[in-house]
Amino acid sequence: MFQIVFNEISAAELSALGTLEQLELLEEFKVGEEDLDNLNEDRFGKIDRKGTVLYRFRAKDFRFYFEVKDGAVVVHRVLHKGTFSDFKFRSRMPLAEDEALANSKHFWKLIDEGRNARRL
């Protein structure tokens, strides 16, 4: 298992949830090297843009978007599948969810905001 690090933005997104929901999500969000080597598309996805690899993890109705960096999972965003942002990423495109995200400038702007946020 990797150490999981949240930045300010992803921590705020998670802390906006009720305590029990946070605990349930964190209980599900476990990432090991074997998970990333053999992606189970129901839970994990891989988004690649110009050599930048980002992973997606589905837990209940939420998506965790993260990178693996320096032996840790760095969570850039935690989005509800029904939020405007997440809906915008996945709508209007006939591609699979991860392919659509890889081509979305809006998605990468949100990820870059998370990437540049202070880690907690």
N, C-alpha and C positions, 0 to 999 in steps of 0.2 A: 504494500500500500504506500501511496505517496502522501506526503504532508500536504494538507489543503490550506491555501492562503487566500483570503478574501481581501479585495481592495475596498476603499471607502464606499464606492458606488455599489458594488455587489453586496457588501455587508449591510448597507442601508436598505437595499431592495429586500434582503432576507429579513432584516429586523422589522420591516413594516408588517410582517405576518404575525399572527398569534404565536405564542410560545409553543403550544403543542404542535402546530403545523411546522414551525421551524425545526423542532426536534425530529418529527417524522421525516422531513426532507433530508436533514443531515444524516439520519440513520440510513437512508437509502443511498446517499451520495458517497459511495466508496469507489475509488479508482485505483486499479493495479495495472502493472505493465501488461499482464495477460489480457485485460479488458481492451487496452489500446491496440494491442497486436491483432486481436480477433474481435473486431467491432460487432456487437450485437445491435443491429440497426433499430431494434425496438427501444433500446436504452441509449446507445451511443451513436454518434455520427462524427464525421470528419469533414472539415471545411478547409479547403486549401486555396489560397490566393497568392500567386506570385511567390511561392516558397514559404509563405507564412501558414503554419498549420494551427488550426483552432479546432477544438473538440466540442461536441454538444452532448449533454447528458440529460435525459428525460426522467423526471421524478414526478409522479402524479401529474398535475397540470402545469408544471414548471419546467423551464429549460435552463440549465447551467451552461454557460459558454466559457471555456477555459483553455489555457495553454499549459503545456508541461515545460517548465523552465527551471534549470538548476536543481533537478530532482524533486521539484514540488509542482503541485497542481495550483495554478494561479487563476482564480475565478475572476473573470472580467465583468460578467453580467449574470443576473438571475432574473428571468422574465417569465411572467405567466403566459400561458399559450393564448389567453384571451385578451391580453393587453393590446392596445393600439399598435405599439411598436412591433410586437411579435406577429400580430395579424398582418401588418404591412409587409413584413419580411416574407411571409409565406403566401400572400395572396398575389393575384394578377400574374402569376408565372406558372407555366405548365411543367416546370421542372420539379424534381424531387426537392424536399425541404432544404437539405444541405447544399444542393447545387444552386438553388435560388438565393440562399444566403451568401454563398461565395461570390455571387455576381451583384450583390446589393451594396451600393455605396453608402446608403443610410445605415445598414447593419455594421459595416466596417467603421463608420464614424462612431457609433456607439461602443464598439469594441475598443477602438483607439482611446476613447475617453476613459474606459475602464483600465486599459493598459497603462495609461499615464497617471491614473489616480494613485494616491498613496496606499501602500499595502498595510494592512492591520495585523 
